[in-house]
Amino acid sequence: MRARTALAAALADPGTLVFVDEILAVGDVGFVAKCVDRFRALRASGTSIVFVSHDSSIANALADEAVVLDHGHVVAEGLIDNGLTVYADITGRAAA
């Protein structure tokens, strides 16, 4: 509940840049859906979002571009489709 409250407070008046690190991992389906809608609205209004996640389906839904790290080293950057493919190759998880 604290994570939800902190996210709600941060997104109430976010400014031009928002950093989000795995916050959607703590929520139920309804919470995640509300967050995705809010992130899309922020993006449409010109806010830049740095979204860190291991969830390729949410990353695919929210991002145009990706930076993929492997043990702290950048191994790919560019369009989200390429990033998800590289991530899937590294982790053995299916790309979204």
A tleap script that builds the chain and sets N, CA, C and O, in Angstrom:
source leaprc.protein.ff14SB
mol = sequence {
  NMET ARG ALA ARG THR ALA LEU ALA ALA ALA
  LEU ALA ASP PRO GLY THR LEU VAL PHE VAL
  ASP GLU ILE LEU ALA VAL GLY ASP VAL GLY
  PHE VAL ALA LYS CYS VAL ASP ARG PHE ARG
  ALA LEU ARG ALA SER GLY THR SER ILE VAL
  PHE VAL SER HIE ASP SER SER ILE ALA ASN
  ALA LEU ALA ASP GLU ALA VAL VAL LEU ASP
  HIE GLY HIE VAL VAL ALA GLU GLY LEU ILE
  ASP ASN GLY LEU THR VAL TYR ALA ASP ILE
  THR GLY ARG ALA ALA CALA
}
set mol.1.N position { 0.819 -1.187 0.000 }
set mol.1.CA position { 0.000 0.000 0.000 }
set mol.1.C position { 0.866 1.255 0.000 }
set mol.1.O position { 0.496 2.262 -0.604 }
set mol.2.N position { 1.994 1.204 0.661 }
set mol.2.CA position { 2.889 2.365 0.676 }
set mol.2.C position { 3.407 2.686 -0.721 }
set mol.2.O position { 3.520 3.852 -1.097 }
set mol.3.N position { 3.720 1.647 -1.484 }
set mol.3.CA position { 4.213 1.860 -2.849 }
set mol.3.C position { 3.143 2.516 -3.702 }
set mol.3.O position { 3.444 3.408 -4.495 }
set mol.4.N position { 1.905 2.086 -3.551 }
set mol.4.CA position { 0.805 2.683 -4.307 }
set mol.4.C position { 0.640 4.153 -3.948 }
set mol.4.O position { 0.483 5.001 -4.827 }
set mol.5.N position { 0.675 4.446 -2.673 }
set mol.5.CA position { 0.518 5.832 -2.215 }
set mol.5.C position { 1.665 6.699 -2.712 }
set mol.5.O position { 1.446 7.827 -3.153 }
set mol.6.N position { 2.866 6.186 -2.645 }
set mol.6.CA position { 4.028 6.945 -3.125 }
set mol.6.C position { 3.926 7.218 -4.619 }
set mol.6.O position { 4.229 8.323 -5.070 }
set mol.7.N position { 3.505 6.226 -5.382 }
set mol.7.CA position { 3.360 6.419 -6.824 }
set mol.7.C position { 2.273 7.437 -7.124 }
set mol.7.O position { 2.464 8.306 -7.975 }
set mol.8.N position { 1.148 7.349 -6.451 }
set mol.8.CA position { 0.059 8.298 -6.664 }
set mol.8.C position { 0.520 9.720 -6.369 }
set mol.8.O position { 0.199 10.645 -7.117 }
set mol.9.N position { 1.265 9.899 -5.294 }
set mol.9.CA position { 1.768 11.229 -4.943 }
set mol.9.C position { 2.759 11.739 -5.992 }
set mol.9.O position { 2.728 12.910 -6.368 }
set mol.10.N position { 3.624 10.860 -6.453 }
set mol.10.CA position { 4.629 11.262 -7.442 }
set mol.10.C position { 3.999 11.621 -8.779 }
set mol.10.O position { 4.491 12.508 -9.475 }
set mol.11.N position { 2.926 10.949 -9.142 }
set mol.11.CA position { 2.301 11.189 -10.441 }
set mol.11.C position { 1.240 12.278 -10.417 }
set mol.11.O position { 0.709 12.646 -11.465 }
set mol.12.N position { 0.924 12.797 -9.241 }
set mol.12.CA position { -0.080 13.848 -9.144 }
set mol.12.C position { 0.378 15.112 -9.860 }
set mol.12.O position { -0.420 15.762 -10.536 }
set mol.13.N position { 1.639 15.464 -9.721 }
set mol.13.CA position { 2.215 16.630 -10.390 }
set mol.13.C position { 3.653 16.289 -10.759 }
set mol.13.O position { 4.587 16.727 -10.088 }
set mol.14.N position { 3.837 15.505 -11.828 }
set mol.14.CA position { 5.138 14.902 -12.094 }
set mol.14.C position { 6.208 15.795 -12.709 }
set mol.14.O position { 7.385 15.436 -12.661 }
set mol.15.N position { 5.857 16.929 -13.278 }
set mol.15.CA position { 6.874 17.715 -13.968 }
set mol.15.C position { 7.146 17.147 -15.345 }
set mol.15.O position { 6.241 16.608 -15.982 }
set mol.16.N position { 8.388 17.259 -15.817 }
set mol.16.CA position { 8.695 16.849 -17.186 }
set mol.16.C position { 9.419 15.519 -17.282 }
set mol.16.O position { 9.620 15.004 -18.382 }
set mol.17.N position { 9.817 14.952 -16.144 }
set mol.17.CA position { 10.538 13.685 -16.154 }
set mol.17.C position { 10.128 12.846 -14.955 }
set mol.17.O position { 10.111 13.328 -13.823 }
set mol.18.N position { 9.796 11.573 -15.218 }
set mol.18.CA position { 9.396 10.652 -14.158 }
set mol.18.C position { 10.261 9.400 -14.265 }
set mol.18.O position { 10.416 8.843 -15.352 }
set mol.19.N position { 10.823 8.957 -13.144 }
set mol.19.CA position { 11.552 7.693 -13.078 }
set mol.19.C position { 10.665 6.692 -12.343 }
set mol.19.O position { 10.178 6.977 -11.249 }
set mol.20.N position { 10.456 5.522 -12.941 }
set mol.20.CA position { 9.611 4.490 -12.350 }
set mol.20.C position { 10.406 3.193 -12.363 }
set mol.20.O position { 10.806 2.716 -13.424 }
set mol.21.N position { 10.636 2.618 -11.176 }
set mol.21.CA position { 11.452 1.413 -11.075 }
set mol.21.C position { 10.650 0.259 -10.490 }
set mol.21.O position { 10.465 0.182 -9.275 }
set mol.22.N position { 10.179 -0.626 -11.334 }
set mol.22.CA position { 9.497 -1.869 -10.938 }
set mol.22.C position { 8.286 -1.670 -10.037 }
set mol.22.O position { 7.885 -2.609 -9.350 }
set mol.23.N position { 7.698 -0.496 -10.015 }
set mol.23.CA position { 6.563 -0.252 -9.119 }
set mol.23.C position { 5.358 -1.092 -9.492 }
set mol.23.O position { 4.557 -1.432 -8.621 }
set mol.24.N position { 5.209 -1.432 -10.749 }
set mol.24.CA position { 4.020 -2.186 -11.161 }
set mol.24.C position { 4.077 -3.640 -10.720 }
set mol.24.O position { 3.075 -4.349 -10.806 }
set mol.25.N position { 5.218 -4.089 -10.254 }
set mol.25.CA position { 5.345 -5.463 -9.774 }
set mol.25.C position { 4.601 -5.685 -8.463 }
set mol.25.O position { 4.337 -6.829 -8.090 }
set mol.26.N position { 4.261 -4.615 -7.762 }
set mol.26.CA position { 3.607 -4.753 -6.461 }
set mol.26.C position { 2.093 -4.630 -6.532 }
set mol.26.O position { 1.421 -4.681 -5.502 }
set mol.27.N position { 1.548 -4.470 -7.732 }
set mol.27.CA position { 0.124 -4.203 -7.826 }
set mol.27.C position { -0.695 -5.312 -8.430 }
set mol.27.O position { -0.176 -6.207 -9.096 }
set mol.28.N position { -1.991 -5.235 -8.184 }
set mol.28.CA position { -2.931 -6.169 -8.806 }
set mol.28.C position { -3.270 -5.662 -10.207 }
set mol.28.O position { -2.788 -4.608 -10.621 }
set mol.29.N position { -4.080 -6.394 -10.919 }
set mol.29.CA position { -4.397 -6.076 -12.309 }
set mol.29.C position { -5.033 -4.687 -12.431 }
set mol.29.O position { -4.689 -3.929 -13.337 }
set mol.30.N position { -5.945 -4.353 -11.537 }
set mol.30.CA position { -6.604 -3.046 -11.574 }
set mol.30.C position { -5.626 -1.902 -11.369 }
set mol.30.O position { -5.693 -0.885 -12.059 }
set mol.31.N position { -4.714 -2.072 -10.414 }
set mol.31.CA position { -3.698 -1.055 -10.140 }
set mol.31.C position { -2.792 -0.866 -11.346 }
set mol.31.O position { -2.492 0.265 -11.729 }
set mol.32.N position { -2.361 -1.954 -11.938 }
set mol.32.CA position { -1.484 -1.887 -13.110 }
set mol.32.C position { -2.194 -1.171 -14.262 }
set mol.32.O position { -1.597 -0.328 -14.931 }
set mol.33.N position { -3.452 -1.503 -14.492 }
set mol.33.CA position { -4.208 -0.870 -15.574 }
set mol.33.C position { -4.328 0.637 -15.359 }
set mol.33.O position { -4.171 1.413 -16.302 }
set mol.34.N position { -4.605 1.053 -14.127 }
set mol.34.CA position { -4.685 2.486 -13.820 }
set mol.34.C position { -3.345 3.163 -14.058 }
set mol.34.O position { -3.291 4.267 -14.601 }
set mol.35.N position { -2.271 2.510 -13.656 }
set mol.35.CA position { -0.935 3.077 -13.848 }
set mol.35.C position { -0.598 3.219 -15.328 }
set mol.35.O position { -0.080 4.251 -15.755 }
set mol.36.N position { -0.889 2.198 -16.099 }
set mol.36.CA position { -0.613 2.245 -17.538 }
set mol.36.C position { -1.388 3.399 -18.178 }
set mol.36.O position { -0.841 4.133 -19.001 }
set mol.37.N position { -2.655 3.560 -17.803 }
set mol.37.CA position { -3.445 4.678 -18.329 }
set mol.37.C position { -2.829 6.019 -17.949 }
set mol.37.O position { -2.758 6.929 -18.775 }
set mol.38.N position { -2.388 6.143 -16.711 }
set mol.38.CA position { -1.785 7.404 -16.246 }
set mol.38.C position { -0.468 7.668 -16.964 }
set mol.38.O position { -0.199 8.805 -17.351 }
set mol.39.N position { 0.356 6.643 -17.150 }
set mol.39.CA position { 1.612 6.825 -17.868 }
set mol.39.C position { 1.361 7.269 -19.306 }
set mol.39.O position { 2.067 8.131 -19.828 }
set mol.40.N position { 0.362 6.682 -19.936 }
set mol.40.CA position { 0.025 7.084 -21.313 }
set mol.40.C position { -0.424 8.537 -21.367 }
set mol.40.O position { -0.048 9.270 -22.281 }
set mol.41.N position { -1.223 8.956 -20.399 }
set mol.41.CA position { -1.678 10.350 -20.347 }
set mol.41.C position { -0.501 11.292 -20.121 }
set mol.41.O position { -0.416 12.348 -20.748 }
set mol.42.N position { 0.400 10.910 -19.230 }
set mol.42.CA position { 1.588 11.739 -18.985 }
set mol.42.C position { 2.428 11.868 -20.242 }
set mol.42.O position { 2.890 12.957 -20.583 }
set mol.43.N position { 2.621 10.761 -20.922 }
set mol.43.CA position { 3.397 10.767 -22.161 }
set mol.43.C position { 2.763 11.682 -23.197 }
set mol.43.O position { 3.454 12.451 -23.866 }
set mol.44.N position { 1.441 11.594 -23.326 }
set mol.44.CA position { 0.722 12.415 -24.295 }
set mol.44.C position { 0.847 13.908 -23.976 }
set mol.44.O position { 0.777 14.753 -24.868 }
set mol.45.N position { 1.035 14.215 -22.686 }
set mol.45.CA position { 1.164 15.622 -22.286 }
set mol.45.C position { 2.597 16.129 -22.379 }
set mol.45.O position { 2.861 17.296 -22.089 }
set mol.46.N position { 3.533 15.255 -22.782 }
set mol.46.CA position { 4.915 15.692 -22.965 }
set mol.46.C position { 5.878 15.293 -21.865 }
set mol.46.O position { 7.057 15.644 -21.924 }
set mol.47.N position { 5.404 14.567 -20.860 }
set mol.47.CA position { 6.282 14.101 -19.787 }
set mol.47.C position { 7.138 12.940 -20.293 }
set mol.47.O position { 6.624 12.025 -20.935 }
set mol.48.N position { 8.421 12.976 -20.010 }
set mol.48.CA position { 9.306 11.859 -20.342 }
set mol.48.C position { 9.292 10.874 -19.176 }
set mol.48.O position { 9.308 11.279 -18.013 }
set mol.49.N position { 9.263 9.587 -19.491 }
set mol.49.CA position { 9.196 8.558 -18.460 }
set mol.49.C position { 10.340 7.578 -18.662 }
set mol.49.O position { 10.514 7.027 -19.749 }
set mol.50.N position { 11.119 7.365 -17.607 }
set mol.50.CA position { 12.129 6.321 -17.596 }
set mol.50.C position { 11.525 5.193 -16.772 }
set mol.50.O position { 11.347 5.314 -15.560 }
set mol.51.N position { 11.213 4.096 -17.450 }
set mol.51.CA position { 10.481 2.990 -16.852 }
set mol.51.C position { 11.396 1.778 -16.789 }
set mol.51.O position { 11.837 1.278 -17.824 }
set mol.52.N position { 11.683 1.305 -15.586 }
set mol.52.CA position { 12.563 0.157 -15.392 }
set mol.52.C position { 11.700 -1.050 -15.047 }
set mol.52.O position { 10.905 -1.002 -14.108 }
set mol.53.N position { 11.856 -2.133 -15.808 }
set mol.53.CA position { 11.026 -3.303 -15.548 }
set mol.53.C position { 11.621 -4.551 -16.170 }
set mol.53.O position { 12.408 -4.484 -17.114 }
set mol.54.N position { 11.227 -5.693 -15.618 }
set mol.54.CA position { 11.523 -6.988 -16.220 }
set mol.54.C position { 10.289 -7.523 -16.932 }
set mol.54.O position { 10.332 -8.615 -17.500 }
set mol.55.N position { 9.198 -6.779 -16.913 }
set mol.55.CA position { 7.942 -7.211 -17.521 }
set mol.55.C position { 7.880 -6.699 -18.953 }
set mol.55.O position { 7.551 -5.537 -19.191 }
set mol.56.N position { 8.195 -7.562 -19.896 }
set mol.56.CA position { 8.286 -7.131 -21.286 }
set mol.56.C position { 6.936 -6.716 -21.866 }
set mol.56.O position { 6.900 -5.871 -22.760 }
set mol.57.N position { 5.835 -7.275 -21.393 }
set mol.57.CA position { 4.532 -6.899 -21.940 }
set mol.57.C position { 4.166 -5.467 -21.556 }
set mol.57.O position { 3.632 -4.724 -22.379 }
set mol.58.N position { 4.446 -5.080 -20.324 }
set mol.58.CA position { 4.166 -3.701 -19.914 }
set mol.58.C position { 5.143 -2.747 -20.592 }
set mol.58.O position { 4.749 -1.666 -21.032 }
set mol.59.N position { 6.398 -3.133 -20.679 }
set mol.59.CA position { 7.375 -2.286 -21.373 }
set mol.59.C position { 6.952 -2.067 -22.818 }
set mol.59.O position { 7.051 -0.955 -23.336 }
set mol.60.N position { 6.486 -3.115 -23.461 }
set mol.60.CA position { 6.034 -3.007 -24.850 }
set mol.60.C position { 4.827 -2.078 -24.972 }
set mol.60.O position { 4.710 -1.332 -25.944 }
set mol.61.N position { 3.937 -2.123 -23.991 }
set mol.61.CA position { 2.741 -1.283 -24.018 }
set mol.61.C position { 3.059 0.188 -23.776 }
set mol.61.O position { 2.337 1.061 -24.257 }
set mol.62.N position { 4.126 0.474 -23.038 }
set mol.62.CA position { 4.413 1.853 -22.641 }
set mol.62.C position { 5.539 2.530 -23.403 }
set mol.62.O position { 5.559 3.757 -23.504 }
set mol.63.N position { 6.467 1.767 -23.936 }
set mol.63.CA position { 7.704 2.378 -24.431 }
set mol.63.C position { 7.829 2.342 -25.944 }
set mol.63.O position { 7.316 1.443 -26.610 }
set mol.64.N position { 8.520 3.338 -26.465 }
set mol.64.CA position { 8.911 3.359 -27.873 }
set mol.64.C position { 10.351 2.883 -28.021 }
set mol.64.O position { 10.729 2.304 -29.040 }
set mol.65.N position { 11.139 3.137 -26.991 }
set mol.65.CA position { 12.563 2.816 -27.030 }
set mol.65.C position { 12.960 2.061 -25.763 }
set mol.65.O position { 12.283 2.131 -24.737 }
set mol.66.N position { 14.080 1.334 -25.864 }
set mol.66.CA position { 14.556 0.548 -24.727 }
set mol.66.C position { 16.075 0.622 -24.633 }
set mol.66.O position { 16.776 0.793 -25.630 }
set mol.67.N position { 16.555 0.488 -23.409 }
set mol.67.CA position { 17.964 0.259 -23.136 }
set mol.67.C position { 18.008 -1.033 -22.341 }
set mol.67.O position { 17.393 -1.130 -21.279 }
set mol.68.N position { 18.723 -2.018 -22.840 }
set mol.68.CA position { 18.804 -3.321 -22.180 }
set mol.68.C position { 20.168 -3.431 -21.517 }
set mol.68.O position { 21.206 -3.232 -22.148 }
set mol.69.N position { 20.138 -3.755 -20.221 }
set mol.69.CA position { 21.363 -3.934 -19.452 }
set mol.69.C position { 21.558 -5.405 -19.140 }
set mol.69.O position { 20.592 -6.125 -18.885 }
set mol.70.N position { 22.799 -5.852 -19.159 }
set mol.70.CA position { 23.143 -7.198 -18.730 }
set mol.70.C position { 24.321 -7.073 -17.777 }
set mol.70.O position { 25.427 -6.720 -18.186 }
set mol.71.N position { 24.077 -7.363 -16.507 }
set mol.71.CA position { 25.085 -7.220 -15.462 }
set mol.71.C position { 25.691 -5.809 -15.465 }
set mol.71.O position { 26.900 -5.634 -15.310 }
set mol.72.N position { 24.818 -4.812 -15.647 }
set mol.72.CA position { 25.243 -3.423 -15.575 }
set mol.72.C position { 25.830 -2.849 -16.852 }
set mol.72.O position { 26.250 -1.692 -16.866 }
set mol.73.N position { 25.869 -3.618 -17.909 }
set mol.73.CA position { 26.435 -3.151 -19.180 }
set mol.73.C position { 25.331 -3.026 -20.218 }
set mol.73.O position { 24.477 -3.905 -20.334 }
set mol.74.N position { 25.351 -1.936 -20.970 }
set mol.74.CA position { 24.376 -1.737 -22.036 }
set mol.74.C position { 24.681 -2.724 -23.158 }
set mol.74.O position { 25.784 -2.732 -23.705 }
set mol.75.N position { 23.698 -3.556 -23.497 }
set mol.75.CA position { 23.881 -4.529 -24.570 }
set mol.75.C position { 22.988 -4.219 -25.768 }
set mol.75.O position { 23.171 -4.790 -26.843 }
set mol.76.N position { 22.033 -3.328 -25.589 }
set mol.76.CA position { 21.181 -2.908 -26.701 }
set mol.76.C position { 20.509 -1.595 -26.335 }
set mol.76.O position { 20.197 -1.341 -25.171 }
set mol.77.N position { 20.296 -0.773 -27.340 }
set mol.77.CA position { 19.488 0.428 -27.168 }
set mol.77.C position { 18.889 0.795 -28.510 }
set mol.77.O position { 19.510 0.620 -29.559 }
set mol.78.N position { 17.691 1.298 -28.458 }
set mol.78.CA position { 16.990 1.649 -29.679 }
set mol.78.C position { 15.511 1.347 -29.559 }
set mol.78.O position { 14.933 1.459 -28.478 }
set mol.79.N position { 14.902 0.968 -30.658 }
set mol.79.CA position { 13.465 0.713 -30.666 }
set mol.79.C position { 13.094 -0.432 -29.723 }
set mol.79.O position { 13.868 -1.369 -29.527 }
set mol.80.N position { 11.904 -0.337 -29.149 }
set mol.80.CA position { 11.460 -1.300 -28.145 }
set mol.80.C position { 11.458 -2.733 -28.676 }
set mol.80.O position { 11.819 -3.657 -27.947 }
set mol.81.N position { 11.061 -2.932 -29.927 }
set mol.81.CA position { 11.018 -4.299 -30.470 }
set mol.81.C position { 12.391 -4.960 -30.421 }
set mol.81.O position { 12.518 -6.122 -30.033 }
set mol.82.N position { 13.406 -4.217 -30.813 }
set mol.82.CA position { 14.766 -4.752 -30.759 }
set mol.82.C position { 15.182 -5.012 -29.307 }
set mol.82.O position { 15.769 -6.050 -29.003 }
set mol.83.N position { 14.881 -4.082 -28.431 }
set mol.83.CA position { 15.228 -4.256 -27.019 }
set mol.83.C position { 14.584 -5.483 -26.416 }
set mol.83.O position { 15.229 -6.216 -25.666 }
set mol.84.N position { 13.322 -5.720 -26.730 }
set mol.84.CA position { 12.629 -6.889 -26.191 }
set mol.84.C position { 13.197 -8.185 -26.754 }
set mol.84.O position { 13.260 -9.195 -26.053 }
set mol.85.N position { 13.607 -8.158 -28.007 }
set mol.85.CA position { 14.219 -9.349 -28.604 }
set mol.85.C position { 15.540 -9.664 -27.920 }
set mol.85.O position { 15.803 -10.819 -27.583 }
set mol.86.N position { 16.366 -8.657 -27.712 }
set mol.86.CA position { 17.655 -8.855 -27.035 }
set mol.86.C position { 17.418 -9.329 -25.603 }
set mol.86.O position { 18.096 -10.242 -25.132 }
set mol.87.N position { 16.464 -8.717 -24.911 }
set mol.87.CA position { 16.148 -9.125 -23.536 }
set mol.87.C position { 15.717 -10.589 -23.490 }
set mol.87.O position { 16.148 -11.340 -22.616 }
set mol.88.N position { 14.866 -10.992 -24.432 }
set mol.88.CA position { 14.419 -12.387 -24.485 }
set mol.88.C position { 15.583 -13.328 -24.735 }
set mol.88.O position { 15.641 -14.407 -24.145 }
set mol.89.N position { 16.510 -12.939 -25.597 }
set mol.89.CA position { 17.691 -13.775 -25.867 }
set mol.89.C position { 18.550 -13.938 -24.611 }
set mol.89.O position { 19.049 -15.029 -24.335 }
set mol.90.N position { 18.718 -12.865 -23.862 }
set mol.90.CA position { 19.552 -12.882 -22.664 }
set mol.90.C position { 18.922 -13.715 -21.552 }
set mol.90.O position { 19.603 -14.496 -20.888 }
set mol.91.N position { 17.624 -13.544 -21.358 }
set mol.91.CA position { 16.958 -14.154 -20.203 }
set mol.91.C position { 16.288 -15.482 -20.504 }
set mol.91.O position { 15.967 -16.241 -19.589 }
set mol.92.N position { 16.076 -15.765 -21.774 }
set mol.92.CA position { 15.328 -16.968 -22.130 }
set mol.92.C position { 13.834 -16.818 -21.972 }
set mol.92.O position { 13.089 -17.792 -22.082 }
set mol.93.N position { 13.386 -15.573 -21.711 }
set mol.93.CA position { 11.951 -15.288 -21.598 }
set mol.93.C position { 11.431 -14.885 -22.971 }
set mol.93.O position { 12.148 -14.264 -23.756 }
set mol.94.N position { 10.201 -15.236 -23.254 }
set mol.94.CA position { 9.590 -14.857 -24.533 }
set mol.94.C position { 9.373 -13.348 -24.576 }
set mol.94.O position { 8.985 -12.738 -23.580 }
set mol.95.N position { 9.625 -12.759 -25.729 }
set mol.95.CA position { 9.370 -11.331 -25.922 }
set mol.95.C position { 7.868 -11.112 -26.005 }
set mol.95.O position { 7.122 -11.979 -26.461 }
set mol.96.N position { 7.435 -9.930 -25.553 }
set mol.96.CA position { 5.998 -9.604 -25.569 }
set mol.96.C position { 5.511 -9.360 -26.980 }
set mol.96.O position { 4.331 -9.075 -27.185 }
savepdb mol mol.pdb
quit
